[in-house]
Amino acid sequence: MANYLLRRTISAEIHKVYIMAQEVNAAVAGAFDAGAAYVLVADSHGDAQNINPALLDGRAELIRAWPRPLGMMEGIDSSFAAAVFIGYHSSEGTPNAVLANGLRSIVDQLTDGLH
């Protein structure tokens, strides 16, 4: 059992450090390829310190840790043309959910209900 837990812990750390950074970097590159002038990444899962800044595409700005008044949407304002959610998920047990975890009210606030 201890070996299984160790392997699981190592596997989770590899995901946290490498795979998440690769997924975010692919989105960052896609945004810049599509003409974005600025990309803001808000690390927002758990303790909000899942993306290793050293592995993040240097063209992007990274917001980490809590608290943040706008939660996952911290740093965004009306100057942004888009928001992309990577790895976004609802709370456990929420049937057919897309925008759960209380984010819906923030999206409504930022978009004046136009979504």
Secondary structure by P-SEA (a helix, b strand, c coil): caaaaaaaaaaaaaaaccaaaaaaaaaaaaaaaacccbbbbbbccccccccccccccccbbbbbccccccccccccccccccccccccccccccccccccccaaaaaaaaacccc
